[in-house]
């Protein structure tokens, strides 16, 4: 069984993702869907999961804490950002908008986005929780009328009473990311099955059998090889 966890970017998308999970989950792949806000401690308890899907700051925190796990980034695209900016324009009619995210490639597009939104748009870099607070501070200091951002900045803005539009991930983006995660889980399951078969073949042989790599490092050995070559200490390496 391969265990997968999906960090849903917003609570209003949780039911939709749970529906995707019901369709995708199999006997070989178990998928949990959670929304992180209100339960950040879950980031410290991911040892039982083989594949993780997360977005933004959560993704970067998990990647740093679990460098050996399969972690997929749920990245929003330019259409997601544009929809959020237009929603901000129609909701708040701002003259100055603070766009808070890690999207360096948006810099060349700012003049066109400003024209579409009939507002000045200032880009603030956000890569972690510290820079999220710094970005909100800068937006207030620079006189932004409204903010467009991901989850962490939006949460800070709500607490401070700042007009803010959250950048939603479109269903199509979610579905593509979920399919990528499912494909990764299936690959892991296939590799585990191959490993188990090789182990069964090795252990069923009456001869001493070892598998080594090009440097001579022992990758696998059956019980007979351990006894013959006194390899029991390899388990402690």
N, C-alpha and C positions, 0 to 999 in steps of 0.2 A: 504494500500500500504506500502510495506517495501522498504526502500531506501538503496541501497548498493553502495559503492564507491571502486573502484579497483585502487590502485597506481601501474601503470605499471613500472617495474624496468628500462626499457630502451626505448628510443623513437622509435627504429626500431621494437619494439614488439607491439607498440600501435595499428597498424592496425590489427594485428593478434588477439589481445585481444578484439578489437571492433567487430571482426567477431564472437568470442565466446559469447560476450554480446548479439548480435542479435539473436543467437540461444537459449540462456538461458533466456532472459528477457520474463516476462509474465505480465498479467494484475495485478497480485498481487505483483510482484517484479520488481522494477526499478533499473537498474545498470548503473552507470557512470564509465567510464574508463579515467584516467588522467595520465600524466607523471609529476612528481613533479618538477624536476629541471627546474629552470627559473620561478617557481611560488610557492615558499615555503610558502607564506602567506596562501595558501589554508589549511594548517594544522590547522589554527586558526578558520576555518569556516566549521566545520564538524558536527555541532549540528543537522542538518536535516537528517543525515545518521544513520541508525540503525546497519549496518554491514560494517566493513572496512577490506580491504585486503591490506597489505603493507609489505615491506621487509626491513630488516636491521635497519639502524638508523631511517628511517621514522617510522617503526613499533614501535620502542622503544619510540620515541618522542610522537607518537599518544597514545600509551598505558598509558604513564605518564599523558598526558593532558586530556584524556577521559577514566578514569579507569572503568566507568560503561558501556561502549559500548562493543559490540561484535567485537573483533579485531582478525583477523586471520593472522598468520605470513606466508608470502610467503618465505619459507626457501629453499635455494638451497642445493643440496645434494653432496655427494662425487664425483659423476660422473661429475657434473657441474664444480666443482673445478679442477678435473683432466683434463677435456677438456680445461679449461682456461690455466692451466699450460703448457700443450702440445702445445697450440697455441702460448703461450709466447716463449717457447723453439724454435719453428720453425720460429717465426717472428723476434726475436731479438738475438738468440743464446747467451743468457746471461750465465755468469759463476756464478753469484749470483742473486737470485730472492727473493724479499721481498713479502711474502704472508700476506696480511693485511685483517683480518676479525676476527669475534668472533667464533672460531671453536677449542676449547680446545681438542676435541677428535681427531683432526688431528695430534697432537704431536707424537703419536706412529707410525704414517704412514710416517713421514718425511723422514726416511732413504730410504724407497722404492720410494717415490716421487722424492727424489734427484737423485736416480739411473735412473729413467725413464726420467728425464729432463736433465741428464748430467750436473747438476748444484747444487750449495749449495742453499738450501731453508731456509730462516729465517722467523719465524712466528711472526707477530706483531699484538697485540690485538687491535681491533677497536670496540668500543661499542657506541660512540657518536661522534659528530662533533669535539669536542676538541681532543679526542684520535685519530681521523682521521688525523688531522694536525700533532699531535705528532708522529704518525706512519710514515708519509711521511718524516718528519724531520729526524727521526731515520734511515729510508732507505737511505737517502742522506748521513747522517753522517757515516753509516756503509758501504757505497760503493756498494749498490745494483745496478746492471746493469739494472734491470727491476723490475716492480711491478705487482702483480696480486691481484685484489681487487674488491670490490663492487663499487657502484655508487659514493659515496662521495669522497673516496680516488682517484678514477679514475678522477673525475672532478678536484681535486687539482693537480694531476700529469699532466694533460693536460695543465693547466695554467702555470706550472713550466717547461714544456718541458721534462718531465720524461717519458721514455718508460713504457707503462702500458697496461696490458690486462684486460679487464673487464670480470667479471664472469657472464656469461649469464645464465638465468634460462631456462632450456629446455622446449619446448612446452608441453611435458607430465606432467612436474611439475606444469606448469601454469594451465593446464586443471584440474588436481587433486585439486588444491587450489580453483579454481573457482567453482568446483562442491561442495566442502565443504562449501564455502560461500553461494551458492544457497540453500543447504540443511538447513543451519542455518536460512536463510531468510524465508524459507517455515515454519520452526518450529515456528519462531516468529509470522508469519502470522496466523498459526493455534491457537496459544495461545491467540492472540488478538481476534480472532473470538470467541473462547470459553468465553473469558471475556465479550465480547459484548453480547453474548447470555445470560450469567448469569445475566448481568445487565438488559437486557430486561425482563427476567423472574421475577427478583426482583421488578422492577418498575411496572409490570403488576399485581402484587398481591395486594389485598385489605388489607391484613394483614401486620403488621410490621414484617419485616424479616431482620435478621443480620447474617453475617458469621464471626466467630471468630477463631483465631488459638488456639494452645494448651496452650498459656499463657494468653488467655482471651483478646488479642488485637483484636479490630474490624477491619476486612479486607474489608467487604462490608456491606452496609446497604441501604435499599430502602427509598423512601421519607417518607413513613408512619413511619418507625423506627426513622428517623431523627426528625420528629415532635413529636412522642410519647415520646421519650427518650431525646429530646432536644440535638441532636447530631450534630447540625450544626457546632459547633466549631471544629469538627474533620477535616473539610476541610482545616483548617488553621494550622494543625499540620505538 
